Amino acid sequence: MASRKHRRRRRHRRADLSPELGPEAGFSSLETGSGAPVSAGSPAVLRMLACAGQICEETAVLRADELTVAREKWPVVWIDVEGLDDPETTRMVGAVFDIGELALEDAVTPDERPKVEIFGHQVLIAARTVRYEGDAVVTDPVCLFLGDRYVITFRERQARDPFEGVRRRIHHGRTRIGHEGADALCALLLDVIIDGYFPVLEQFGDRLETLEDEALNRPTRKVLVDIHDVRNDLMTLRRALWPTRDLLHSLGREPTPLVGDHARAHFRDCYDHTMELLDLMESFREIGSDLRDIYLASINNRMNDVMKVLTVIATLFMPLTFITGYYGMNFDTDSPWNMPLLSYRYGSIVAILMMLATTAGLVFFFWRRGWLRRWH
């Protein structure tokens, strides 16, 4: 349990962003490819995807002046910063795009709550992606800065790029980002984040079905622990989805600078998907509560069955104990008031037959009353 909580709530110290770094400062960048997550403290990976009409170009950024030139040249620029523990890269991007110090701190905070903040020239959108890490659900922070002609994303290092599908769609020309603008790209990225919750919740359905079968047929302590883990994972999703619903409502319903009508309609569609996710999640939470009640009821039923078996055994031995105790008394065999069968040659056989007949009669009586039919 402790390891799951440690994975689920990963705390990091905020990067020191107080010193200002000019736009001409350079930094190093490493390509991750498709390998494992990069260790903490290594330089951030910064990629730029620029679009104009049907033309798109993706490059790895190595110098600050490349961002300055691309910002002036291309109608839509997407800057993807992978890694939240490289303060030099973060300060450089902030200097080029005039991002405030507090906004940068929000961008690199691992436990930042989903929200939207509107500045004069930018819109800050903090969201959280979701994935499975082993058997636990983990939400990772993603911060988007929407400007006039650019979108900047700050995210954690991961083995799998959550926006890889967006890149493929742009390269294959299946979107109109180059014509519609940066707000359409921002809406597309948020749509991908929201859609990532659906496969995770589908796995929750499979987990709950398995736990229901185990709670009914094999109620063990491990089943109770698994039910508790599922409820904790659902609470993790709830903490991420509820504020996400609010920010999507703000972007889709309220007039927001830098967000056009087409993008606002896309945000409203994302809001509808979020409400669907919340309804599904609440249903799973109720099922989780019911599973705990099913587990307790199964334990009580099993205890009742055990007590029933012990009671039947004790009841069967009561007449046997009476018979053996009665004939175990010592009396004068010459007395006419002595117990019968003490001097009989086959008295022990008669006593055994009496005990067997009494046991069989009691078992038949229990069976006729239906007290033995529910045994497994």
Backbone torsions as a table, in degrees:
resi	resn	phi	psi	omega
1	MET	NA	-39.9	-178.1
2	ALA	-66.1	-38.0	-179.4
3	SER	-66.2	-36.4	178.2
4	ARG	-63.9	-43.8	179.6
5	LYS	-65.1	-34.7	178.6
6	HIS	-66.5	-39.4	179.1
7	ARG	-71.5	-33.7	-174.2
8	ARG	-75.5	-32.5	-177.4
9	ARG	-121.6	79.5	-179.2
10	ARG	-85.6	116.3	-178.3
11	ARG	-98.1	133.6	174.9
12	HIS	-131.0	153.8	175.5
13	ARG	-80.9	141.2	178.8
14	ARG	-63.1	145.3	177.2
15	ALA	-71.8	146.5	179.5
16	ASP	-78.7	107.9	-175.6
17	LEU	-112.3	12.7	-175.4
18	SER	-69.4	-42.1	178.7
19	PRO	-67.5	140.0	178.4
20	GLU	-87.2	141.1	179.0
21	LEU	-126.1	130.0	-175.3
22	GLY	-69.0	163.0	-176.6
23	PRO	-70.7	-14.1	-178.0
24	GLU	-91.6	-2.2	-178.9
25	ALA	-70.7	140.7	179.7
26	GLY	-97.6	170.6	177.4
27	PHE	-157.5	164.5	-178.9
28	SER	-96.0	151.4	-178.9
29	SER	-138.1	141.9	-179.6
30	LEU	-121.9	139.1	176.2
31	GLU	-83.4	135.5	179.8
32	THR	-93.9	-27.5	-176.7
33	GLY	63.1	-133.0	-179.3
34	SER	-117.4	23.0	-175.8
35	GLY	-84.4	-162.2	-176.9
36	ALA	-77.7	168.9	179.2
37	PRO	-60.2	145.3	-180.0
38	VAL	-77.9	143.6	-179.2
39	SER	-67.6	153.3	-177.7
40	ALA	-64.4	144.2	178.0
41	GLY	95.1	-12.7	178.8
42	SER	-79.0	158.9	-177.7
43	PRO	-60.0	146.8	178.8
44	ALA	-70.3	153.0	176.5
45	VAL	-98.9	123.8	-176.1
46	LEU	-122.6	120.2	178.3
47	ARG	-121.7	146.4	-179.1
48	MET	-123.4	130.5	175.3
49	LEU	-122.4	116.6	-177.3
50	ALA	-112.0	141.7	-177.0
51	CYS	-132.5	143.6	172.9
52	ALA	-148.6	104.8	-176.3
53	GLY	66.8	-125.2	178.2
54	GLN	-92.3	-0.4	-177.6
55	ILE	-95.0	133.9	175.4
56	CYS	-139.2	150.1	-177.3
57	GLU	-143.0	130.0	-179.4
58	GLU	-120.6	129.9	-178.7
59	THR	-141.3	161.3	171.1
60	ALA	-92.3	129.7	-175.5
61	VAL	-89.3	132.5	178.7
62	LEU	-118.0	-21.4	-177.0
63	ARG	-134.1	155.9	-179.2
64	ALA	-68.0	-34.2	-177.4
65	ASP	-66.3	-23.3	175.7
66	GLU	-64.1	-38.4	177.3
67	LEU	-66.8	-40.2	-179.8
68	THR	-63.0	-44.2	-179.8
69	VAL	-66.2	-43.4	-178.6
70	ALA	-65.3	-36.3	-180.0
71	ARG	-63.3	-34.4	179.8
72	GLU	-85.1	-24.3	-171.8
73	LYS	-89.9	-42.9	-169.3
74	TRP	-100.5	144.8	177.8
75	PRO	-68.7	-34.3	-179.9
76	VAL	-132.9	126.0	-180.0
77	VAL	-128.9	129.8	175.8
78	TRP	-114.6	118.4	178.1
79	ILE	-107.0	117.5	-179.0
80	ASP	-110.1	114.0	-179.9
81	VAL	-104.9	114.0	179.7
82	GLU	-104.8	109.8	-177.1
83	GLY	124.6	120.4	-177.1
84	LEU	-103.8	4.6	-176.4
85	ASP	-113.9	27.2	176.1
86	ASP	-118.8	89.1	-174.9
87	PRO	-64.9	-29.8	-179.2
88	GLU	-65.1	-45.1	178.1
89	THR	-63.9	-41.7	-179.7
90	THR	-63.4	-43.8	179.8
91	ARG	-66.7	-35.6	179.2
92	MET	-64.1	-47.0	178.5
93	VAL	-62.6	-41.3	178.4
94	GLY	-62.9	-36.4	179.3
95	ALA	-70.1	-38.9	-178.4
96	VAL	-68.4	-40.3	-174.8
97	PHE	-103.8	12.1	173.8
98	ASP	56.7	54.2	177.1
99	ILE	-97.5	132.2	-178.4
100	GLY	-66.4	159.2	-177.3
101	GLU	-64.0	-43.4	179.8
102	LEU	-65.8	-36.8	177.8
103	ALA	-65.6	-37.5	177.1
104	LEU	-66.2	-37.6	176.8
105	GLU	-62.1	-40.7	176.5
106	ASP	-63.5	-34.4	-176.8
107	ALA	-68.4	-30.4	-175.5
108	VAL	-106.9	12.4	178.0
109	THR	-87.8	119.0	-175.6
110	PRO	-64.0	-31.3	-175.7
111	ASP	-103.5	26.5	-179.0
112	GLU	-65.9	133.5	-179.8
113	ARG	-77.0	140.3	177.3
114	PRO	-56.8	132.4	-177.5
115	LYS	-164.0	173.1	174.8
116	VAL	-135.6	133.3	177.1
117	GLU	-131.0	136.2	-176.2
118	ILE	-109.9	122.2	173.8
119	PHE	-105.1	-178.5	-177.7
120	GLY	-66.8	-38.7	-175.2
121	HIS	-119.2	2.7	-177.1
122	GLN	-147.0	158.5	171.6
123	VAL	-122.8	121.5	178.1
124	LEU	-94.8	125.0	179.1
125	ILE	-125.0	115.9	176.3
126	ALA	-104.3	126.0	-179.7
127	ALA	-135.9	-178.2	179.7
128	ARG	-141.0	129.9	171.9
129	THR	-86.8	163.6	-177.4
130	VAL	-130.2	146.4	178.3
131	ARG	-160.3	165.8	174.6
132	TYR	-94.9	132.5	172.8
133	GLU	-119.9	97.6	-171.3
134	GLY	71.8	-120.0	177.6
135	ASP	-109.0	13.7	-178.8
136	ALA	-115.6	151.2	176.9
137	VAL	-92.0	130.7	-178.5
138	VAL	-125.4	134.9	174.0
139	THR	-109.8	132.0	-178.6
140	ASP	-110.9	142.6	-178.9
141	PRO	-75.3	142.5	172.1
142	VAL	-136.2	124.1	-179.6
143	CYS	-115.6	130.0	-179.7
144	LEU	-116.8	134.7	172.0
145	PHE	-112.7	117.1	179.4
146	LEU	-101.6	119.8	177.3
147	GLY	-115.1	-166.3	-176.6
148	ASP	-64.6	-43.6	-177.4
149	ARG	-135.1	22.9	-176.0
150	TYR	-150.2	157.2	171.8
151	VAL	-132.6	130.5	178.6
152	ILE	-118.1	129.4	178.2
153	THR	-118.7	131.8	172.5
154	PHE	-112.8	127.9	-178.2
155	ARG	-149.2	165.2	179.4
156	GLU	-72.1	158.0	171.2
157	ARG	-71.7	130.4	-179.6
158	GLN	-139.7	154.5	177.0
159	ALA	-67.8	-28.4	-179.2
160	ARG	-121.4	128.4	179.6
161	ASP	-75.0	118.0	-179.4
162	PRO	-68.3	-17.3	-178.0
163	PHE	-104.9	16.8	-178.7
164	GLU	-63.4	-37.5	177.9
165	GLY	-63.4	-35.2	177.2
166	VAL	-65.9	-41.6	178.8
167	ARG	-60.9	-43.9	-179.8
168	ARG	-63.7	-41.2	179.9
169	ARG	-63.0	-39.5	179.7
170	ILE	-68.5	-43.6	-178.8
171	HIS	-66.1	-34.3	-178.4
172	HIS	-87.1	2.5	176.5
173	GLY	73.4	23.7	-179.1
174	ARG	-88.9	7.5	176.0
175	THR	-131.3	166.9	177.6
176	ARG	-116.1	40.0	-177.7
177	ILE	-61.7	-39.6	-179.3
178	GLY	-63.9	-23.8	178.6
179	HIS	-96.6	-34.5	-171.4
180	GLU	-87.3	-25.9	174.6
181	GLY	110.2	179.5	-175.3
182	ALA	-68.9	-31.3	-179.2
183	ASP	-65.6	-33.3	175.8
184	ALA	-66.8	-38.6	176.2
185	LEU	-64.1	-41.8	178.1
186	CYS	-61.6	-42.8	178.6
187	ALA	-64.3	-37.9	178.9
188	LEU	-65.1	-41.5	178.9
189	LEU	-64.6	-41.7	177.3
190	LEU	-66.3	-34.8	177.3
191	ASP	-62.9	-40.6	178.0
192	VAL	-65.3	-39.0	178.8
193	ILE	-62.3	-45.7	-178.9
194	ILE	-66.6	-42.4	-179.7
195	ASP	-64.1	-23.8	178.3
196	GLY	-66.6	-15.9	179.0
197	TYR	-78.5	-24.9	-175.1
198	PHE	-64.1	-49.7	179.0
199	PRO	-62.9	-30.8	178.0
200	VAL	-66.3	-43.7	178.9
201	LEU	-68.7	-30.7	175.6
202	GLU	-63.2	-37.8	176.2
203	GLN	-66.9	-30.6	175.4
204	PHE	-61.3	-39.3	178.2
205	GLY	-60.3	-42.7	178.0
206	ASP	-65.1	-41.8	179.5
207	ARG	-62.8	-40.7	-178.7
208	LEU	-67.9	-36.7	177.0
209	GLU	-64.5	-41.5	178.1
210	THR	-64.4	-42.8	-179.9
211	LEU	-66.6	-34.0	178.3
212	GLU	-64.5	-42.3	178.3
213	ASP	-64.2	-42.0	-179.8
214	GLU	-69.7	-37.0	179.9
215	ALA	-65.9	-30.9	180.0
216	LEU	-81.3	-40.4	-171.8
217	ASN	-104.5	-31.9	-177.0
218	ARG	-135.1	66.5	-177.7
219	PRO	-73.8	99.3	178.1
220	THR	-115.9	173.1	178.8
221	ARG	-64.2	-32.5	178.3
222	LYS	-63.1	-36.7	177.7
223	VAL	-61.9	-42.4	178.2
224	LEU	-63.0	-39.6	177.2
225	VAL	-64.0	-41.4	179.2
226	ASP	-65.3	-38.7	177.3
227	ILE	-63.2	-41.2	178.4
228	HIS	-64.2	-38.7	178.4
229	ASP	-64.8	-41.2	178.4
230	VAL	-62.5	-41.8	178.3
231	ARG	-64.1	-38.7	177.0
232	ASN	-65.4	-40.9	178.1
233	ASP	-64.0	-39.3	177.5
234	LEU	-65.9	-35.2	175.6
235	MET	-66.4	-36.5	175.5
236	THR	-61.3	-44.8	177.4
237	LEU	-64.7	-38.1	-178.6
238	ARG	-64.9	-41.4	178.5
239	ARG	-64.3	-25.1	179.1
240	ALA	-88.3	-34.5	-172.5
241	LEU	-83.2	-38.2	-176.5
242	TRP	-60.7	-50.5	176.2
243	PRO	-67.3	-27.9	175.7
244	THR	-63.8	-38.0	175.7
245	ARG	-59.6	-42.0	-179.1
246	ASP	-65.5	-42.1	-178.5
247	LEU	-68.9	-35.8	177.4
248	LEU	-68.9	-34.9	175.4
249	HIS	-63.4	-40.6	179.1
250	SER	-65.9	-41.8	-178.8
251	LEU	-72.3	-32.0	-175.3
252	GLY	-90.6	-24.8	-174.5
253	ARG	-108.6	-31.4	-175.5
254	GLU	-98.9	142.8	176.1
255	PRO	-61.8	122.3	-176.6
256	THR	-125.7	130.9	175.9
257	PRO	-58.2	146.0	176.9
258	LEU	73.1	3.5	179.0
259	VAL	-117.5	115.6	-179.2
260	GLY	-83.9	179.2	-177.3
261	ASP	-65.2	-40.1	-178.8
262	HIS	-64.8	-45.4	178.6
263	ALA	-66.3	-35.3	179.1
264	ARG	-63.9	-38.2	175.7
265	ALA	-64.5	-37.1	177.6
266	HIS	-65.8	-39.6	177.7
267	PHE	-64.5	-37.4	177.3
268	ARG	-64.8	-36.4	175.9
269	ASP	-65.5	-40.7	175.7
270	CYS	-62.4	-36.4	177.4
271	TYR	-62.6	-42.6	177.3
272	ASP	-62.1	-40.0	177.3
273	HIS	-64.3	-37.9	179.1
274	THR	-64.8	-40.4	177.4
275	MET	-63.8	-38.1	176.0
276	GLU	-62.7	-41.8	177.3
277	LEU	-63.0	-41.8	-179.6
278	LEU	-65.4	-40.4	176.8
279	ASP	-62.2	-43.7	179.2
280	LEU	-64.9	-40.2	-179.7
281	MET	-65.7	-41.3	178.2
282	GLU	-64.5	-36.1	176.0
283	SER	-63.3	-42.8	178.4
284	PHE	-65.7	-35.4	177.5
285	ARG	-64.5	-40.4	176.9
286	GLU	-65.3	-39.4	177.1
287	ILE	-63.5	-39.9	177.2
288	GLY	-60.6	-41.5	176.3
289	SER	-64.9	-40.3	177.8
290	ASP	-65.0	-35.1	179.0
291	LEU	-64.4	-37.1	177.2
292	ARG	-64.8	-40.3	176.8
293	ASP	-66.1	-38.3	177.9
294	ILE	-63.7	-41.5	179.0
295	TYR	-61.1	-47.1	179.8
296	LEU	-63.9	-39.3	178.0
297	ALA	-65.2	-38.9	178.5
298	SER	-65.0	-40.2	177.2
299	ILE	-63.0	-43.4	178.6
300	ASN	-64.0	-40.6	178.1
301	ASN	-64.2	-40.5	178.4
302	ARG	-65.7	-39.0	176.8
303	MET	-64.4	-39.4	177.0
304	ASN	-63.2	-39.3	177.6
305	ASP	-63.9	-40.8	178.6
306	VAL	-63.6	-45.0	179.2
307	MET	-64.1	-35.0	178.5
308	LYS	-65.4	-43.1	178.9
309	VAL	-61.7	-46.9	-179.8
310	LEU	-63.5	-37.4	179.0
311	THR	-66.0	-41.6	178.9
312	VAL	-64.2	-42.2	179.7
313	ILE	-62.8	-45.0	178.8
314	ALA	-63.1	-38.6	179.9
315	THR	-66.7	-38.4	178.8
316	LEU	-65.5	-34.4	-177.3
317	PHE	-82.7	-13.5	179.9
318	MET	-61.8	-51.1	178.0
319	PRO	-67.6	-31.9	177.9
320	LEU	-65.0	-42.6	178.3
321	THR	-64.5	-36.8	178.2
322	PHE	-64.1	-45.0	-178.0
323	ILE	-64.6	-49.4	-178.7
324	THR	-65.4	-35.0	178.1
325	GLY	-70.5	-36.9	-180.0
326	TYR	-65.4	-46.8	-179.5
327	TYR	-80.2	-6.6	176.7
328	GLY	-84.2	-6.0	177.6
329	MET	-74.3	144.6	-178.1
330	ASN	-101.7	122.0	177.2
331	PHE	-132.5	168.5	178.0
332	ASP	-72.5	119.2	-176.8
333	THR	-71.8	-17.2	178.7
334	ASP	-84.2	-10.1	-178.0
335	SER	-77.2	140.7	177.4
336	PRO	-70.7	-17.6	178.3
337	TRP	-94.1	16.1	179.3
338	ASN	-72.8	161.9	179.5
339	MET	-67.2	145.9	-178.9
340	PRO	-71.8	158.5	173.2
341	LEU	74.5	-0.9	179.8
342	LEU	-69.0	-32.8	178.9
343	SER	-100.6	3.6	-178.5
344	TYR	-78.0	141.4	-175.3
345	ARG	-65.9	-36.8	-177.7
346	TYR	-107.1	29.9	-176.6
347	GLY	-62.5	-40.7	-179.3
348	SER	-64.8	-37.2	179.5
349	ILE	-66.7	-40.1	178.2
350	VAL	-63.9	-39.4	179.6
351	ALA	-64.8	-41.8	179.1
352	ILE	-63.7	-42.5	178.8
353	LEU	-64.2	-35.5	176.6
354	MET	-63.3	-42.4	179.8
355	MET	-66.5	-41.3	178.5
356	LEU	-65.2	-41.2	179.6
357	ALA	-65.7	-39.3	178.5
358	THR	-64.4	-43.4	178.9
359	THR	-62.9	-45.9	179.4
360	ALA	-63.4	-39.3	178.4
361	GLY	-64.1	-40.8	178.5
362	LEU	-65.8	-42.6	178.5
363	VAL	-61.4	-43.6	177.8
364	PHE	-62.5	-40.5	179.0
365	PHE	-63.5	-44.2	178.2
366	PHE	-62.2	-40.2	-178.7
367	TRP	-67.6	-40.3	179.1
368	ARG	-64.8	-32.5	178.4
369	ARG	-79.7	-6.9	179.4
370	GLY	81.4	16.6	-177.9
371	TRP	-81.0	-12.4	-178.2
372	LEU	-108.4	-2.2	-171.8
373	ARG	-80.4	-22.1	-176.3
374	ARG	-92.3	5.5	178.1
375	TRP	-73.5	143.3	178.2
376	HIS	-93.6	NA	NA
